[in-house]
Amino acid sequence: MPFAVYVLGLAVFAQGTSEFMLSGLVSGIAADLGVSLSSAGLLTSAFAVGMVVGAPLMALAGRTWPRRRALLFFLAVFIAVHVVGALTPSYGVLLTTRFVGALANAGFWAVALTTAVALVPDRLKGRATAVVVGGVTIACVVGVPAGAVLGEHWGWRSAFWAVALVSLPAAVAVLRAIPGGRGTEEAAAPVPVRDELRVLTGPRLRPVLLTMALVQGATFCAFSYLEPLLTRETGLGAGWVPVALALFGAGSFAGVTVAGRFADARPVAVVATGMTALVLGWAALALAAGRPVLVLALIPLLGMFAFGTGTALITRVLGLAPGAPTLAGAFSTTAFNLGATVGPWAGGLTLDTGSGYRGPVWVSVLLMALALLTAGARGLSRRARGSARGRTGGDPASGRAVGRAEAGRRG
């Protein structure tokens, strides 16, 4: 595996820490800036919205740039907004930095995914995707708890400074490890946007992207309300919450690693197995919520299947969309974060209706059932009539796009 792929994973680790760390910092932010907890919670929403809309917009904005330049630009913006966020006394400025930081994060994600798979042969594309996504899982295990500890001892601003500092070596590594320059293949004439959109909105990709959004919606629906489930339904003390989060993160890392090794050879089997296990697993968690030992045993397994399935789906999108070299990673990022935005909202609705703390977990079961129906209804379970055919023109739009890209390179 090229060193550059691991560099991308390091940068994603820093950005993933920023995305999730506010869950342990909202009280400190609210007290320091003189706002309500709900207003502090909007900082998380602003980041999620920025991720959803930012991936395609930022990918399009930098589509004519060499990949190294785009990655460095997005990282520089990400670092700058965290410095501003750490210094500002204004809630409005902090809210703006969260949105702008998410735009930069989304742009980096979109370019990083396509860069990683472009740096390796076909047989390693799944593993390259797993290394990039693995940065998020390591953030869940290490970065987010570390941010909470910093916030507790030195204030929430220290966590923002830490993210900026961790991002600096990632920027230096990108500069040194990622190929760049106008003479490289990546700087060839871009595929027309309408051809990329035709590929990504065609009948082969739509069900995969929708399935990805549903899977992530189920994951973040239950994950967002894990703390009240554990403390108020399972009966565990607050000290067990970090342990449970670390177990989920460790399982996620294992799932990403396993999926990276098998997603290229048996993508449909990995996705189908993972989704089936998640339907059963979330249902088991809802039913066993009152039994601490069972709950703690299920949590790492659910993390493993959730992120393993998500990694396999991202690999699937990138493999089926060679005719969309700019937007394939962006659409994957958007689908991932659309689920992460809608899932917690849907879970919150059940709490408002008095369904109890198991309600969000049952919503996760429902979302996973819809994901299975979507996959089965539109041919995700088929082999898409051969990955090689897709690369060389089995899909008319994809064929035209690839042809134009090759013509641009030859020119």
N, C-alpha and C positions, 0 to 999 in steps of 0.2 A: 504494500500500500504506500503510495507516495507520501512524503512528509507533509506536503501541502494540504492534503486532506485532513490530517490531524490538526494543522493550523486552523483550518476552518472550524473544526470541532471546538478548539479552544476559544475562538471568538464567540461562537454560539453559546458556550458555557457562560461567559460574562453577560451576554445579552439575556439568556434564560434566567440568570440570577436576578437581573433587574425586573424582568417580567413578573416573576412570582414573589419577590421578596416583600412587597408591600403588605401582604397578608399579616406579617408580623410587625409592621411599622405604623399602621393606621392610627393607633391610639396616640403614639408620640407625635405624629404629624398634626393630628387634630388639636392636641393640647398646645403645641408650639406655635401653630399658625392661627389659633383661635377660631377654628371652624368645627362643625359637627362631625361626628363619626361618619354619617352618610355622605357628607361632602368629601371627606378624606377617601371614602370608598370609591367615589367617582374617579379618583386618580387611576384606579385599576381599570375601570370601564373605558376611560380615555385611551389607555394603552391598548386595550383589546380592539377598540374601534379603529385606532390607527393601524394596527396589524392587519385588520380585514381589508381596509381600503388601500393601505399603503403598498401591499405587495405588487399588484398589477401596475399601479401608478408609478412607483419607483422603478420597477423593471422597465417600463416603457421610457421613463425619463433617461435612464442610463443605457438604453439598448444599443446605442452606437459607440459606447465607450468600450475599451478593452476591459476585461473582467477585473484585472487587478486594480485599475483606476476606480471602477465602480465600488469594489469592496472597500478600498481605502477611503473613498468619499463617505460612504455610509458609516464606516467605523468612526471617522473623524467627527461627523455630526453627532453620533451616539455619545462619544466621549464629551463633546462640548456641552450638550444639553444636560448631562449628569453633573458637570461642574457648575453650570448655572443653577440647576436644581439644588445642589448642595449649598449654594451661597444665598439664594433668594429668600427674602422674608415674606414674599407675596404668594398667597395661595393661587391666584390667577396665573402668575408666571410659572409656578410649579405644575399646574394643570396643563399649560401649554407645552412645557418641556416633556411631559409624559406623552402627549400626543405626537410631538415631533420626533421624540426618541423612538416611538413605536413605528413611525414611518421609516426611519433609518433602519431599525431592526428588521422590518418586513422586507425592505429592499435588499439588505444584506442576505437574509434567508433565501430570497428568490434567486439571487446570483450565486450564492454559495452552493445550493443544491445542484444547479446546472453545471457549475464549475467542477464540483467533486466528481460527478459521473463522467464529465468530459476528460478528466485526468487519468481514468482507468479503463482497462478493456471491459468488454461487455460482461464477462464472467465475474467481475468484481464490482459492478455497479451497485448491487444491493449492499455490499459491505461498505462501500464509500458512503452511501446514504446513511447507513447505520452509524458511522463515525460522526457525521454531522449532527444527526438527531440525538446521538448519545451525549452531546454537549448539554442538551436540555435535561436529560435524566441525571447527569452528574450535578447539574445546578440544583436539582431537587434534593439530592442526597447531601451535598456539601455546601453549595452557594447560599441557598435559601436559609438553612439553619444558621450559617455563619453570619448572614445579614441580620437575622433576628438577634443573635448574641451581640453584634456590634451596636445595634439599635438600643438594646437594653443597657449596655454599659457606657456607651459614648454618644448616644443620641442617634436619631434616624439619619441625620446628615452624614454621619460616618459611613453608613452603608452605601450612600450615593458616591462618596469619595472612593470607596473600595472598588465599586464597579468600574469607575473611570480608570483607576490605577491598573486593575486586572486587564482592561481593554488595551492599554498601551503596548505591552509586549505582544499582544495579538496583532496589533497594527504593524509593528515592526516585522513580525514573522510573515504576515501577508506580503509586505513589501519585498521581502527577501525570497519567499518560497513560491509565490504564485506567478506563473508566466504572464508577461505583459508586453506592451509595445505595439506599435502599429504594424509591425511586420508579422505578427502572429496570426494564426488561423482564426482566432476568435474575433479579430478586427475586420473580418470579411463583411461584405454587404449583408445587412440583416434581412431576414425573411420578412416579407410584407406582413403588417399587423393583421390584416383581414384574413390572410392565410393561416396565421397562427390561431386566431380566434375560431376559424372554421374547424381546425383540428380539435381544439379543446372543447368546443361546444357540440361536437359531433356525437353520434350515438355510441361510440366506443368509450369516450371519456366521461360523458355526463354521469352515467351510473357510478363510475369509480369515484369521481369527485364528491357526489352526493353521499355515497357510502362513507367516504372519509370524514365528511362533516358530521354525519350521524354517529360514527364511532367516537370521534373526539367529543361530541356533545354528551354522549353517555359517560365518557371518562370524567370530564370536568364537572358534570352535573353532580355526581356522587362525591368526587374529590373535594369540591368546594365546600361541602357540608359534612365533611368527615369529622371535624372537631366536635360539633354538637351531637352527632350520632354517637361518637365514642364516649363523651362525657355525660350525656343525658339519657341515652338509650342503652348503651352497653354497660355503663356504670364504672368506667375507668376514670382515674384521676387525671387532672390536667397534665401531669408529668408524663403520661403515656402518649400524648398527642405527638410530640416530636419523634418519639420512637416509631409510632405508626407511620408518620410521614417519611421517615428514613427507610422503613420497610417497603413502603410503596415505591420510593425512589430506587432502592436497590433492585426490586423486582423489575422496574422499568428498564434499568440498565441491562439486566440479564435478558429481558425480552428483545431489546434493540440489538444486542449482540447476537442472539440466536437467529433472529429474523434476517440480520445482515448476511448470515452464512447460508441461509436456505431460500431467501426470497428470489434470487436469480434463477435457481434451478426449478423450484416448485412454488411460484408466486400464488397461484390459485389455491393450492392446498394450505399454504401458510395463512392466507387471509380467511379461508373458510373455517379452518380449525380455530383460529383466534376468535372469530366472531361468534362461533357456536359456544366456545368456552366462556366468552364474556356474557352471553345471555344467561347461561347457567350460573356463572360466578356472581353476577350482580343479584340475581334472584336468591342465591344461597346467602349472600351478605344480608339482604333484607330480611330473610327468614331467621337467620342466626344472630341478628343484631344484639340480642340480649345475652349472648354467650361470649365472654371476652376471649377465651382461648381460640374458639373457631374464627372470630373476627380477625384476630391478629394473624392467624394462619392464612386467611383468605386474602388479606390486603396485599402482600407481596405477589401472590399469584395473579391478582387482578391487575396490578401494575405491569407485570410481565406480559400478559396477554394484550393489555390495552396499548402499550407503546410498541410491542412487537408487531401487532396488527397495523398500527399507524405507520410504522416504518415500511412494512411490506406494501401498503397502499401507495405511499409516496414513490417507492421504487416502481410500482406498477404504472403510475401516471407518467413518470419520466421515461419509462420503457415504451409506452404506447404513443408518446408524443414527440418523436424525433423531429417532426415538422414544425414544432413550436419551441425552438431553443431558448427564446427569451422569456416566454410566458408560462411554460410548463411548471417551472419552479414557483413562479408567482401564484398560479392558480392552486397549486398544492398548499402553499402557505396560507392563502386565503381560506381554502376549505378547512384546513386544520384549525385556524383561529375563528372561523365562523362558528364551528362547533363549540370551541372554548368560550365563545360569547353567549350563544343561545342556550347551551346546556345549563349553566348556573342560573340563568333567568328562569328557565322552565322548572328547575328544581325549587327555586324560591317561591314559585306560584303555589306549590303544594304546601309549603310551610304557612303561607298566608291563608290557605283554606283549612288549616287545622288538621292536616293529614298525618302529623307527627314527623319525627326525624327520620323515619324510614321512607317517607314519601319521595325525596329526591332519588333514592336508590331504586325505587320502583319505576321512576321516570327513566332512569338509565336502562332498566330492563326493556321498557317500551321502545326507547330509541335504538337499542341494539336489535330488537325484533324488526323494526322498520329497516335497519341497515341490511339485515339478512334478506328481507323481502325485496329491497332495491337491487341487491347484488344478484339474486336469483332471477328477477324479472327481466333484467336487461343484459344478461350475458357476461357479467363479471365472472361467473362460474365457468364460462367457456374459455377456451385458450385464445380468444380474440383472433382465431384463425392464423395463429403463428406470429410470433414477435418479429421474425425476419421479414415477413410480408409487410408488416406495418412500417418497418424501416425503409422499405424500398418502393412503397407505393400501393399497398393493399388498400389503404384509404385514399381516395382521390385527392382530398385536400392535403393530406400528409405528403403524398407523392409530389404534388406541385411545389409544396414548400421546400422539400428536400432538394428537388431539382434546381429551384432557384438559388438555394443556398450554395449548392455545388457550383452552379454557374458563376456565382459571385466570387467564390474562392478561386476558380480557374482564371477569372478575369483579373 
